[in-house]
Amino acid sequence: MVKIITATCASNDTLNNIFDELVNIGLPTEKIFTNKVELQIKIISGYSIESEILEVVHRHNPTEIEIHELEEEATAKVLSATYNSTDTMKNVVDDLINNIGLPAEEVFADKKTKQVKVIAASAIEAEIKEVLNRHSPILDS
């Protein structure tokens, strides 16, 4: 089962330390997202490495930790798009959460880069892509 671990930290140094330590234990960088504005780190975790990830995160005393389990048991895919403005980025996030019902834990918005990343289950991948493209991204993958 795929889980998303979200930790809120007190500083960017703590975010960087958690990120570096997760990479050092072998977690691919594509499974780690940091938001330096909101001081959050989101990690895509499988069952086999979940306890090791949580050990790293807890070691850095985050102010909050949330664990969200994806409903689909398949491998998660990360879809992303970059926009011209933060207003557009906020509209995309709103559409994803309020119109198609994605949990906020599966959506990552980076205000600095104006990029939205979605941890997607294959069952709704097409619908997520449609929302991302509807808002005229300047870059997507």
Buried (B, 14 or more C-beta within 10 A) or exposed (E): EBBBBBBBBEEEEBBBBBBEBBEEEEBEEEBBBBBBEBBBBBBBBEEEBBEBBBEBBEEBEBEEEBBBEBEBEEEBEBBBBBBEEEEBBBBBBEBBBEEEEBBEBBBBBBEEEBBBBBBBBEEBEEBBBEBBEEBEBEEBE
